[in-house]
């Protein structure tokens, strides 16, 4: 009997980090053989992707593009996932700004993480995976959320003493997960 494979998460939309109309500079093929390349990040699971736009389409940084299973108006196909080390300098410089924007626009989902985070083992809790949060903050968050769930990052910061900025903490954790060195993933789906 085959063990069931977990279903791979698919991104529906992505945010353009960099658009290379003439493909990669290190691609030694003749110009007519090169294809334009888009480096993007998935809006929901923060997956770094390499995309090929449709002919004649020019994209801007921060532009949102549909990459789901339906009819795509700007993207021809998805080449695949791309490692953080393989993205361009432009894409790297835009990455934190784009992640911050996604976190800000989806604050409710990230606050929900603080409301529902669970233990990973008898010694480790999901909350402790966030940079700057130790056992003391973890227990304060758990006790405070039992009284009343958190409603926003501001609410969380006000109700938990000496809490590091929750928005910055989430952004920092997403960047750490994208580097690929973290054992446990909270926000980035690979």
Beta strands, then each sheet from edge to edge (+ up, - down):
strand 1: 13-20
strand 2: 37-42
strand 3: 48-53
strand 4: 64-66
strand 5: 75-81
sheet 1: 4+ 1- 2+ 3- 5+
end
